[in-house]
Amino acid sequence: MARETPPRWDRRMQQRLARGEAAALGELYDRFAALVHSLAHRVLDDDDAADQVTREVFGYIWENPDAYDPRQGNLRSWVAKLTQRQAVHRLRQAEATAYAETGLGSAEELEQKVRRATVAARADYIVTSMPRPLRAALELAYFQRRDYRQTAADLGVTEDEARRRLRLGLQLLSSANARPVEGGAPPGYGRAL
């Protein structure tokens, strides 16, 4: 079965970046900076480090627009994956430095911390990427403590539809823990911007 072709916007954005259009980078930044920063912050729990990862990710995209392969998925997913990799790379560096300076902690503790942060960041990304009807149902059920009947009434849908939305949303979220943790940084990371 052939992969679904990515949206036209993604392909055009890549082409514009490859031509060196600064306006394209600004548009890409406007569209994805909040996502990049929130994912990086979720992994690193530090605003300054998340700001640095945000700069690094967009710097990498600017320098390597051809690294994105539209046949592999949409641009948003690629940007999120770059962010996750760079944030995990930065977390490992910070923890290794802290371990070297204090002698506290272990490689196993670091990997557990990386795994937890990665799963949490992936869950955040899944929730923000899921269709609005699923996200709305989950928000009502889990943040406002509504049961499926109250969720259905609040959304103006049948109880069966509310259960379906909740089930699909939870299935998507369960995949956050099912994916293996990918380590390391994308090629080209670590260079001065």
SEFIFI-140823 format. One record per residue: x, y, z of N, C-alpha, C in turn; chain; residue in one letter. Coordinates in pm, whole numbers. Example, Ala and Ser with C-alpha at 12.3 -4.5 7.8 and 13.67 -1.06 7.14 Angstrom:
BEGIN
+--------+---------+--------+---------+----------+--------+--------+---------+--------+--------+---------+
! n_east ! n_north !   n_up ! ca_east ! ca_north !  ca_up ! c_east ! c_north !   c_up ! cadena ! residuo !
+--------+---------+--------+---------+----------+--------+--------+---------+--------+--------+---------+
!   1319 !    -569 !    780 !    1230 !     -450 !    780 !   1320 !    -330 !    780 !      A !       A !
!   1285 !    -225 !    708 !    1367 !     -106 !    714 !   1290 !       3 !    787 !      A !       S !
+--------+---------+--------+---------+----------+--------+--------+---------+--------+--------+---------+
//
This chain:
BEGIN
+--------+---------+--------+---------+----------+--------+--------+---------+--------+--------+---------+
! n_east ! n_north !   n_up ! ca_east ! ca_north !  ca_up ! c_east ! c_north !   c_up ! cadena ! residuo !
+--------+---------+--------+---------+----------+--------+--------+---------+--------+--------+---------+
!     84 !    -116 !      0 !       0 !        0 !      0 !     90 !     124 !      0 !      A !       M !
!     61 !     218 !    -86 !     141 !      339 !    -97 !    115 !     432 !     20 !      A !       A !
!    218 !     503 !     57 !     202 !      603 !    163 !    121 !     719 !    113 !      A !       R !
!     42 !     774 !    201 !     -37 !      892 !    168 !     57 !    1009 !    140 !      A !       E !
!     30 !    1084 !     35 !     117 !     1197 !      4 !     98 !    1306 !    109 !      A !       T !
!    208 !    1370 !    146 !     198 !     1474 !    248 !    128 !    1597 !    193 !      A !       P !
!     83 !    1683 !    282 !      15 !     1804 !    237 !    106 !    1889 !    149 !      A !       P !
!     42 !    1960 !     59 !     115 !     2046 !    -33 !    198 !    2150 !     42 !      A !       R !
!    144 !    2202 !    152 !     215 !     2303 !    228 !    352 !    2253 !    271 !      A !       W !
!    360 !    2127 !    317 !     487 !     2071 !    362 !    590 !    2070 !    249 !      A !       D !
!    547 !    2024 !    132 !     640 !     2016 !     17 !    686 !    2157 !    -24 !      A !       R !
!    591 !    2249 !    -30 !     627 !     2387 !    -68 !    720 !    2450 !     34 !      A !       R !
!    694 !    2426 !    160 !     779 !     2481 !    265 !    921 !    2427 !    250 !      A !       M !
!    936 !    2300 !    227 !    1069 !     2242 !    209 !   1139 !    2305 !     89 !      A !       Q !
!   1068 !    2322 !    -20 !    1126 !     2383 !   -139 !   1170 !    2527 !   -111 !      A !       Q !
!   1087 !    2602 !    -41 !    1120 !     2740 !     -8 !   1243 !    2747 !     83 !      A !       R !
!   1250 !    2657 !    179 !    1367 !     2653 !    267 !   1492 !    2617 !    189 !      A !       L !
!   1479 !    2521 !     98 !    1593 !     2480 !     16 !   1644 !    2596 !    -71 !      A !       A !
!   1553 !    2685 !   -112 !    1593 !     2803 !   -191 !   1652 !    2912 !   -102 !      A !       R !
!   1646 !    2892 !     29 !    1703 !     2990 !    121 !   1612 !    3107 !    152 !      A !       G !
!   1482 !    3089 !    141 !    1388 !     3198 !    170 !   1375 !    3216 !    321 !      A !       E !
!   1426 !    3328 !    370 !    1419 !     3358 !    513 !   1274 !    3368 !    560 !      A !       A !
!   1186 !    3418 !    472 !    1044 !     3429 !    509 !    984 !    3291 !    537 !      A !       A !
!   1033 !    3190 !    467 !     984 !     3054 !    490 !   1021 !    3006 !    630 !      A !       A !
!   1144 !    3038 !    672 !    1184 !     2999 !    807 !   1098 !    3070 !    910 !      A !       L !
!   1069 !    3198 !    887 !     982 !     3272 !    979 !    843 !    3212 !    987 !      A !       G !
!    790 !    3172 !    872 !     657 !     3110 !    868 !    658 !    2975 !    940 !      A !       E !
!    764 !    2898 !    917 !     777 !     2768 !    983 !    789 !    2788 !   1134 !      A !       L !
!    867 !    2887 !   1174 !     884 !     2917 !   1316 !    751 !    2957 !   1379 !      A !       Y !
!    678 !    3045 !   1312 !     548 !     3087 !   1365 !    454 !    2968 !   1383 !      A !       D !
!    463 !    2874 !   1294 !     372 !     2760 !   1298 !    411 !    2656 !   1403 !      A !       R !
!    541 !    2634 !   1423 !     586 !     2522 !   1506 !    668 !    2559 !   1631 !      A !       F !
!    699 !    2686 !   1653 !     784 !     2721 !   1767 !    722 !    2681 !   1900 !      A !       A !
!    593 !    2701 !   1916 !     528 !     2664 !   2042 !    536 !    2513 !   2065 !      A !       A !
!    517 !    2435 !   1959 !     528 !     2290 !   1970 !    670 !    2250 !   2010 !      A !       L !
!    769 !    2306 !   1941 !     908 !     2272 !   1968 !    944 !    2308 !   2112 !      A !       V !
!    910 !    2429 !   2153 !     945 !     2472 !   2288 !    875 !    2387 !   2394 !      A !       H !
!    748 !    2357 !   2374 !     676 !     2278 !   2476 !    729 !    2136 !   2484 !      A !       S !
!    763 !    2075 !   2370 !     820 !     1940 !   2375 !    957 !    1941 !   2442 !      A !       L !
!   1039 !    2039 !   2408 !    1172 !     2048 !   2469 !   1160 !    2074 !   2619 !      A !       A !
!   1068 !    2161 !   2658 !    1049 !     2190 !   2800 !   1000 !    2067 !   2874 !      A !       H !
!    915 !    1990 !   2810 !     862 !     1868 !   2875 !    976 !    1771 !   2905 !      A !       R !
!   1073 !    1762 !   2815 !    1187 !     1671 !   2836 !   1286 !    1730 !   2936 !      A !       V !
!   1315 !    1859 !   2923 !    1423 !     1920 !   3000 !   1380 !    1988 !   3129 !      A !       L !
!   1252 !    2027 !   3138 !    1199 !     2098 !   3254 !   1281 !    2222 !   3287 !      A !       D !
!   1318 !    2296 !   3180 !    1401 !     2415 !   3197 !   1373 !    2508 !   3078 !      A !       D !
!   1324 !    2628 !   3108 !    1291 !     2723 !   3001 !   1412 !    2762 !   2917 !      A !       D !
!   1524 !    2791 !   2982 !    1642 !     2832 !   2906 !   1692 !    2720 !   2814 !      A !       D !
!   1692 !    2598 !   2865 !    1735 !     2485 !   2782 !   1636 !    2461 !   2669 !      A !       A !
!   1507 !    2478 !   2696 !    1406 !     2462 !   2590 !   1421 !    2571 !   2485 !      A !       A !
!   1455 !    2693 !   2527 !    1481 !     2800 !   2431 !   1600 !    2764 !   2342 !      A !       D !
!   1704 !    2711 !   2403 !    1824 !     2673 !   2327 !   1792 !    2562 !   2228 !      A !       Q !
!   1716 !    2461 !   2271 !    1677 !     2353 !   2180 !   1593 !    2408 !   2065 !      A !       V !
!   1505 !    2501 !   2096 !    1423 !     2562 !   1991 !   1511 !    2629 !   1886 !      A !       T !
!   1610 !    2705 !   1931 !    1702 !     2769 !   1837 !   1779 !    2665 !   1756 !      A !       R !
!   1824 !    2560 !   1823 !    1902 !     2456 !   1754 !   1819 !    2383 !   1649 !      A !       E !
!   1695 !    2351 !   1684 !    1609 !     2279 !   1590 !   1584 !    2364 !   1465 !      A !       V !
!   1548 !    2490 !   1483 !    1521 !     2573 !   1366 !   1650 !    2605 !   1290 !      A !       F !
!   1761 !    2613 !   1361 !    1890 !     2628 !   1293 !   1923 !    2507 !   1208 !      A !       G !
!   1898 !    2390 !   1263 !    1922 !     2267 !   1187 !   1833 !    2260 !   1063 !      A !       Y !
!   1708 !    2295 !   1079 !    1614 !     2293 !    965 !   1660 !    2391 !    858 !      A !       I !
!   1704 !    2509 !    898 !    1750 !     2610 !    803 !   1873 !    2560 !    727 !      A !       W !
!   1964 !    2497 !    798 !    2087 !     2449 !    736 !   2069 !    2319 !    658 !      A !       E !
!   1965 !    2243 !    689 !    1946 !     2110 !    629 !   1803 !    2089 !    583 !      A !       N !
!   1748 !    2174 !    498 !    1607 !     2156 !    458 !   1583 !    2026 !    383 !      A !       P !
!   1686 !    1972 !    320 !    1669 !     1848 !    245 !   1669 !    1724 !    334 !      A !       D !
!   1696 !    1742 !    464 !    1690 !     1628 !    556 !   1546 !    1580 !    575 !      A !       A !
!   1451 !    1667 !    549 !    1310 !     1629 !    558 !   1271 !    1552 !    432 !      A !       Y !
!   1214 !    1435 !    452 !    1165 !     1352 !    341 !   1014 !    1347 !    348 !      A !       D !
!    945 !    1417 !    257 !     798 !     1420 !    262 !    734 !    1282 !    251 !      A !       P !
!    805 !    1185 !    195 !     748 !     1050 !    184 !    742 !     978 !    318 !      A !       R !
!    816 !    1029 !    417 !     820 !      966 !    548 !    715 !    1019 !    645 !      A !       Q !
!    646 !    1124 !    607 !     543 !     1179 !    696 !    536 !    1329 !    683 !      A !       G !
!    453 !    1390 !    768 !     435 !     1534 !    756 !    546 !    1610 !    827 !      A !       N !
!    555 !    1737 !    793 !     660 !     1824 !    845 !    649 !    1840 !    997 !      A !       L !
!    528 !    1849 !   1047 !     506 !     1863 !   1191 !    568 !    1746 !   1267 !      A !       R !
!    546 !    1625 !   1219 !     602 !     1506 !   1285 !    754 !    1507 !   1280 !      A !       S !
!    809 !    1548 !   1166 !     954 !     1553 !   1152 !   1013 !    1655 !   1249 !      A !       W !
!    953 !    1772 !   1258 !    1000 !     1876 !   1350 !    992 !    1825 !   1494 !      A !       V !
!    883 !    1758 !   1529 !     868 !     1703 !   1664 !    976 !    1599 !   1692 !      A !       A !
!   1006 !    1517 !   1594 !    1109 !     1413 !   1612 !   1247 !    1476 !   1631 !      A !       K !
!   1277 !    1579 !   1550 !    1403 !     1650 !   1568 !   1412 !    1709 !   1709 !      A !       L !
!   1303 !    1767 !   1754 !    1299 !     1829 !   1886 !   1323 !    1725 !   1995 !      A !       T !
!   1255 !    1613 !   1984 !    1270 !     1508 !   2084 !   1416 !    1461 !   2089 !      A !       Q !
!   1472 !    1436 !   1973 !    1611 !     1388 !   1970 !   1707 !    1488 !   2031 !      A !       R !
!   1692 !    1616 !   1994 !    1783 !     1717 !   2045 !   1763 !    1738 !   2195 !      A !       Q !
!   1640 !    1737 !   2241 !    1613 !     1755 !   2384 !   1669 !    1637 !   2464 !      A !       A !
!   1652 !    1517 !   2415 !    1708 !     1399 !   2483 !   1860 !    1405 !   2483 !      A !       V !
!   1918 !    1446 !   2371 !    2063 !     1462 !   2362 !   2112 !    1562 !   2467 !      A !       H !
!   2044 !    1676 !   2477 !    2081 !     1780 !   2573 !   2061 !    1729 !   2717 !      A !       R !
!   1953 !    1655 !   2743 !    1929 !     1599 !   2876 !   2042 !    1504 !   2914 !      A !       L !
!   2081 !    1418 !   2821 !    2191 !     1325 !   2850 !   2320 !    1400 !   2879 !      A !       R !
!   2348 !    1503 !   2801 !    2469 !     1583 !   2825 !   2465 !    1647 !   2963 !      A !       Q !
!   2353 !    1708 !   2998 !    2340 !     1776 !   3127 !   2353 !    1678 !   3242 !      A !       A !
!   2290 !    1564 !   3229 !    2297 !     1465 !   3337 !   2437 !    1405 !   3348 !      A !       E !
!   2503 !    1383 !   3234 !    2640 !     1330 !   3237 !   2734 !    1430 !   3303 !      A !       A !
!   2716 !    1558 !   3273 !    2797 !     1662 !   3335 !   2772 !    1667 !   3486 !      A !       T !
!   2646 !    1661 !   3525 !    2612 !     1663 !   3667 !   2670 !    1541 !   3738 !      A !       A !
!   2665 !    1426 !   3673 !    2720 !     1304 !   3732 !   2872 !    1317 !   3748 !      A !       Y !
!   2938 !    1370 !   3645 !    3083 !     1386 !   3651 !   3123 !    1483 !   3763 !      A !       A !
!   3043 !    1587 !   3784 !    3076 !     1687 !   3885 !   3045 !    1641 !   4027 !      A !       E !
!   2934 !    1568 !   4043 !    2891 !     1531 !   4179 !   2912 !    1384 !   4212 !      A !       T !
!   2915 !    1301 !   4112 !    2926 !     1158 !   4137 !   2795 !    1094 !   4178 !      A !       G !
!   2687 !    1175 !   4178 !    2556 !     1124 !   4217 !   2480 !    1077 !   4094 !      A !       L !
!   2406 !     967 !   4109 !    2326 !      915 !   3999 !   2398 !     801 !   3929 !      A !       G !
!   2330 !     745 !   3830 !    2387 !      635 !   3754 !   2335 !     639 !   3612 !      A !       S !
!   2396 !     559 !   3528 !    2352 !      551 !   3388 !   2208 !     500 !   3381 !      A !       A !
!   2174 !     405 !   3470 !    2037 !      351 !   3469 !   1935 !     458 !   3509 !      A !       E !
!   1969 !     539 !   3609 !    1879 !      647 !   3649 !   1861 !     749 !   3537 !      A !       E !
!   1971 !     778 !   3468 !    1963 !      870 !   3355 !   1871 !     815 !   3246 !      A !       L !
!   1888 !     690 !   3213 !    1804 !      630 !   3108 !   1657 !     625 !   3150 !      A !       E !
!   1630 !     600 !   3278 !    1492 !      604 !   3325 !   1434 !     745 !   3314 !      A !       Q !
!   1514 !     844 !   3348 !    1470 !      983 !   3338 !   1444 !    1019 !   3191 !      A !       K !
!   1534 !     978 !   3103 !    1517 !     1004 !   2959 !   1391 !     935 !   2908 !      A !       V !
!   1371 !     811 !   2947 !    1253 !      736 !   2903 !   1124 !     802 !   2949 !      A !       R !
!   1118 !     842 !   3078 !     998 !      909 !   3129 !    972 !    1040 !   3057 !      A !       R !
!   1077 !    1119 !   3038 !    1061 !     1248 !   2971 !   1018 !    1229 !   2826 !      A !       A !
!   1072 !    1128 !   2761 !    1038 !     1102 !   2621 !    893 !    1058 !   2608 !      A !       T !
!    850 !     970 !   2696 !     710 !      924 !   2693 !    616 !    1041 !   2720 !      A !       V !
!    650 !    1124 !   2817 !     566 !     1240 !   2848 !    560 !    1337 !   2730 !      A !       A !
!    675 !    1362 !   2667 !     676 !     1453 !   2552 !    598 !    1394 !   2436 !      A !       A !
!    609 !    1265 !   2415 !     535 !     1200 !   2307 !    384 !    1207 !   2335 !      A !       R !
!    345 !    1185 !   2460 !     203 !     1194 !   2495 !    151 !    1336 !   2471 !      A !       A !
!    230 !    1437 !   2509 !     190 !     1576 !   2483 !    171 !    1599 !   2334 !      A !       D !
!    266 !    1549 !   2255 !     259 !     1568 !   2110 !    134 !    1498 !   2054 !      A !       Y !
!    107 !    1378 !   2101 !     -10 !     1303 !   2052 !   -138 !    1379 !   2084 !      A !       I !
!   -148 !    1430 !   2205 !    -269 !     1502 !   2244 !   -286 !    1628 !   2159 !      A !       V !
!   -178 !    1703 !   2138 !    -192 !     1826 !   2059 !   -215 !    1797 !   1911 !      A !       T !
!   -177 !    1678 !   1865 !    -193 !     1644 !   1723 !   -323 !    1572 !   1692 !      A !       S !
!   -390 !    1520 !   1794 !    -511 !     1442 !   1765 !   -624 !    1534 !   1719 !      A !       M !
!   -716 !    1480 !   1645 !    -829 !     1562 !   1599 !   -902 !    1626 !   1718 !      A !       P !
!   -951 !    1745 !   1694 !   -1017 !     1822 !   1799 !  -1130 !    1746 !   1870 !      A !       R !
!  -1215 !    1671 !   1800 !   -1322 !     1600 !   1872 !  -1269 !    1498 !   1975 !      A !       P !
!  -1159 !    1431 !   1941 !   -1101 !     1335 !   2036 !  -1039 !    1409 !   2155 !      A !       L !
!   -965 !    1515 !   2123 !    -900 !     1593 !   2229 !  -1004 !    1652 !   2324 !      A !       R !
!  -1113 !    1705 !   2269 !   -1218 !     1765 !   2352 !  -1280 !    1661 !   2446 !      A !       A !
!  -1304 !    1541 !   2394 !   -1361 !     1435 !   2477 !  -1266 !    1396 !   2590 !      A !       A !
!  -1137 !    1382 !   2559 !   -1040 !     1347 !   2663 !  -1027 !    1457 !   2767 !      A !       L !
!  -1027 !    1581 !   2722 !   -1016 !     1692 !   2817 !  -1134 !    1695 !   2913 !      A !       E !
!  -1252 !    1672 !   2861 !   -1371 !     1670 !   2948 !  -1364 !    1553 !   3046 !      A !       L !
!  -1328 !    1436 !   2996 !   -1328 !     1317 !   3080 !  -1218 !    1319 !   3185 !      A !       A !
!  -1099 !    1364 !   3148 !    -986 !     1348 !   3239 !   -948 !    1474 !   3314 !      A !       Y !
!   -967 !    1590 !   3255 !    -932 !     1712 !   3326 !  -1051 !    1767 !   3404 !      A !       F !
!  -1170 !    1748 !   3350 !   -1289 !     1798 !   3419 !  -1366 !    1686 !   3489 !      A !       Q !
!  -1312 !    1566 !   3484 !   -1369 !     1450 !   3555 !  -1513 !    1420 !   3516 !      A !       R !
!  -1543 !    1429 !   3389 !   -1677 !     1396 !   3339 !  -1679 !    1249 !   3299 !      A !       R !
!  -1792 !    1180 !   3324 !   -1805 !     1045 !   3273 !  -1850 !    1054 !   3126 !      A !       D !
!  -1863 !     941 !   3059 !   -1893 !      945 !   2916 !  -2032 !    1004 !   2889 !      A !       Y !
!  -2124 !     987 !   2981 !   -2258 !     1046 !   2962 !  -2251 !    1200 !   2967 !      A !       R !
!  -2181 !    1251 !   3068 !   -2165 !     1397 !   3080 !  -2084 !    1452 !   2962 !      A !       Q !
!  -1983 !    1377 !   2921 !   -1902 !     1418 !   2805 !  -1990 !    1427 !   2681 !      A !       T !
!  -2075 !    1327 !   2661 !   -2165 !     1327 !   2545 !  -2257 !    1449 !   2550 !      A !       A !
!  -2312 !    1478 !   2667 !   -2402 !     1592 !   2680 !  -2328 !    1723 !   2653 !      A !       A !
!  -2208 !    1737 !   2708 !   -2130 !     1860 !   2689 !  -2090 !    1880 !   2543 !      A !       D !
!  -2063 !    1770 !   2474 !   -2021 !     1780 !   2334 !  -2138 !    1781 !   2237 !      A !       L !
!  -2257 !    1745 !   2286 !   -2374 !     1740 !   2199 !  -2371 !    1622 !   2104 !      A !       G !
!  -2317 !    1509 !   2153 !   -2311 !     1387 !   2071 !  -2379 !    1274 !   2148 !      A !       V !
!  -2398 !    1161 !   2081 !   -2457 !     1046 !   2148 !  -2357 !     986 !   2248 !      A !       T !
!  -2408 !     907 !   2339 !   -2320 !      840 !   2434 !  -2227 !     744 !   2364 !      A !       E !
!  -2277 !     675 !   2262 !   -2191 !      584 !   2184 !  -2077 !     660 !   2119 !      A !       D !
!  -2108 !     777 !   2064 !   -2003 !      859 !   1999 !  -1902 !     908 !   2102 !      A !       E !
!  -1948 !     946 !   2221 !   -1857 !      990 !   2326 !  -1764 !     875 !   2367 !      A !       A !
!  -1820 !     755 !   2384 !   -1737 !      638 !   2418 !  -1635 !     610 !   2308 !      A !       R !
!  -1678 !     622 !   2182 !   -1588 !      597 !   2068 !  -1472 !     697 !   2070 !      A !       R !
!  -1504 !     823 !   2091 !   -1401 !      925 !   2093 !  -1302 !     903 !   2208 !      A !       R !
!  -1355 !     869 !   2323 !   -1268 !      843 !   2438 !  -1179 !     721 !   2412 !      A !       L !
!  -1238 !     616 !   2357 !   -1162 !      494 !   2328 !  -1050 !     524 !   2227 !      A !       R !
!  -1082 !     596 !   2118 !    -981 !      628 !   2018 !   -871 !     718 !   2075 !      A !       L !
!   -910 !     816 !   2154 !    -812 !      903 !   2217 !   -718 !     827 !   2309 !      A !       G !
!   -774 !     736 !   2388 !    -690 !      655 !   2477 !   -600 !     559 !   2400 !      A !       L !
!   -649 !     506 !   2289 !    -565 !      419 !   2206 !   -447 !     497 !   2151 !      A !       Q !
!   -471 !     619 !   2107 !    -361 !      702 !   2058 !   -261 !     730 !   2169 !      A !       L !
!   -311 !     764 !   2286 !    -221 !      792 !   2398 !   -141 !     669 !   2442 !      A !       L !
!   -201 !     553 !   2433 !    -129 !      431 !   2474 !     -9 !     407 !   2385 !      A !       S !
!    -12 !     459 !   2263 !     103 !      440 !   2174 !    223 !     523 !   2220 !      A !       S !
!    204 !     620 !   2307 !     315 !      700 !   2357 !    414 !     614 !   2433 !      A !       A !
!    365 !     517 !   2503 !     450 !      429 !   2582 !    499 !     310 !   2503 !      A !       N !
!    438 !     283 !   2388 !     472 !      164 !   2311 !    593 !     184 !   2222 !      A !       A !
!    625 !     308 !   2186 !     737 !      334 !   2095 !    868 !     326 !   2169 !      A !       R !
!    972 !     270 !   2103 !    1103 !      268 !   2168 !   1162 !     408 !   2173 !      A !       P !
!   1247 !     430 !   2272 !    1313 !      558 !   2286 !   1427 !     564 !   2185 !      A !       V !
!   1428 !     671 !   2107 !    1535 !      690 !   2011 !   1634 !     787 !   2072 !      A !       E !
!   1758 !     748 !   2074 !    1858 !      834 !   2134 !   1940 !     906 !   2029 !      A !       G !
!   2028 !     988 !   2079 !    2117 !     1059 !   1991 !   2053 !    1178 !   1925 !      A !       G !
!   2135 !    1250 !   1856 !    2088 !     1370 !   1788 !   2088 !    1348 !   1639 !      A !       A !
!   2011 !    1423 !   1565 !    2014 !     1413 !   1420 !   2151 !    1451 !   1367 !      A !       P !
!   2187 !    1402 !   1249 !    2316 !     1438 !   1192 !   2327 !    1590 !   1184 !      A !       P !
!   2445 !    1640 !   1215 !    2465 !     1784 !   1206 !   2444 !    1857 !   1337 !      A !       G !
!   2387 !    1791 !   1437 !    2366 !     1858 !   1564 !   2498 !    1867 !   1637 !      A !       Y !
!   2506 !    1966 !   1721 !    2627 !     1986 !   1797 !   2717 !    2090 !   1731 !      A !       G !
!   2687 !    2128 !   1607 !    2764 !     2232 !   1540 !   2720 !    2367 !   1594 !      A !       R !
!   2811 !    2460 !   1585 !    2776 !     2597 !   1625 !   2678 !    2652 !   1523 !      A !       A !
!   2577 !    2724 !   1575 !    2480 !     2785 !   1484 !   2533 !    2912 !   1439 !      A !       L !
+--------+---------+--------+---------+----------+--------+--------+---------+--------+--------+---------+
//
